[in-house]
């Protein structure tokens, strides 16, 4: 004999068991898409110099210490993410369309 569950109880159980999806802003989604795309084409950061272990992004923004702290890994690199966020802001302010692939990023400039 089946027990009847009210609709409110069912909704409360479903919301408790289903994973909550975070609503991400478009900037964050674009940055994550660019990182995924960069991982497809590059094993190490494309802005990393193996010979001198310098970060070209740090040199571009004239940090005092331009050595890469992460040995070329860019997956969680705050400098790489900040660079992508600044690029997103610049492209949005200019009104140019956002590139869908990491390889298209240099063509925008």
C-alpha positions in Angstrom: 0.0 0.0 0.0 1.6 3.2 -1.2 1.9 6.2 0.9 0.8 9.5 -0.6 3.2 12.4 -0.5 2.1 15.9 -0.8 3.5 18.1 -3.6 5.3 20.4 -1.1 7.0 17.4 0.5 8.0 16.1 -2.9 9.5 19.5 -3.9 11.4 19.8 -0.6 12.9 16.3 -1.0 13.8 16.9 -4.6 15.5 20.3 -3.9 17.5 18.7 -1.1 18.7 15.7 -3.2 19.3 17.4 -6.5 22.6 19.3 -6.8 22.2 23.0 -6.8 23.5 24.6 -10.0 25.3 27.8 -9.5 24.3 30.6 -11.7 27.5 31.9 -13.2 27.9 35.2 -14.8 28.8 35.4 -18.5 32.3 36.6 -17.7 33.1 33.6 -15.5 31.7 31.2 -18.1 33.7 32.8 -20.9 36.9 32.6 -18.8 36.3 28.9 -18.0 35.6 28.2 -21.7 38.9 29.9 -22.7 40.8 27.9 -20.1 39.3 24.6 -21.4 40.1 25.6 -24.9 43.7 26.5 -24.0 44.1 23.1 -22.4 43.2 21.5 -25.7 46.0 23.2 -27.5 48.7 23.8 -24.9 50.2 21.5 -22.3 51.8 24.4 -20.5 50.8 28.1 -20.4 51.2 29.7 -23.8 52.6 32.8 -22.0 55.4 30.9 -20.2 59.0 31.0 -21.4 60.7 27.7 -20.6 64.2 28.9 -21.0 64.0 31.8 -18.5 60.9 30.6 -16.6 59.3 34.0 -17.1 55.7 34.8 -17.4 55.0 37.0 -20.4 51.7 38.2 -18.8 53.6 39.5 -15.8 56.1 41.2 -18.1 53.3 42.8 -20.0 51.9 44.3 -16.8 55.3 45.2 -15.5 55.3 43.2 -12.3 58.6 43.5 -10.4 59.1 39.7 -10.4 58.2 38.1 -13.7 59.1 34.6 -12.8 56.3 32.1 -13.1 55.4 30.6 -9.7 53.5 27.7 -11.2 56.2 26.2 -13.6 54.0 26.9 -16.6 50.8 25.3 -15.4 47.9 27.6 -16.2 44.9 25.7 -15.0 44.4 27.6 -11.7 46.9 30.4 -12.3 45.5 33.7 -10.9 47.7 35.7 -13.4 46.2 33.9 -16.4 42.6 34.2 -15.1 43.1 37.9 -14.3 44.5 38.4 -17.9 41.4 36.6 -19.4 39.1 38.7 -17.2 40.8 41.9 -18.3 40.6 40.8 -21.9 36.8 40.1 -21.5 36.3 43.5 -20.0 38.2 45.2 -22.8 36.3 43.3 -25.5 33.0 44.0 -23.9 33.7 47.8 -23.5 34.8 48.0 -27.2 31.7 46.1 -28.3 33.6 43.5 -30.3 32.3 39.9 -30.4 33.9 37.5 -27.9 36.1 34.8 -29.4 34.7 31.3 -28.9 38.1 29.6 -29.0 41.4 30.4 -27.3 43.2 30.4 -30.7 40.9 33.2 -31.8 42.0 35.4 -28.9 45.1 36.9 -30.6 43.2 37.7 -33.7 40.9 40.1 -31.8 43.8 42.4 -30.9 
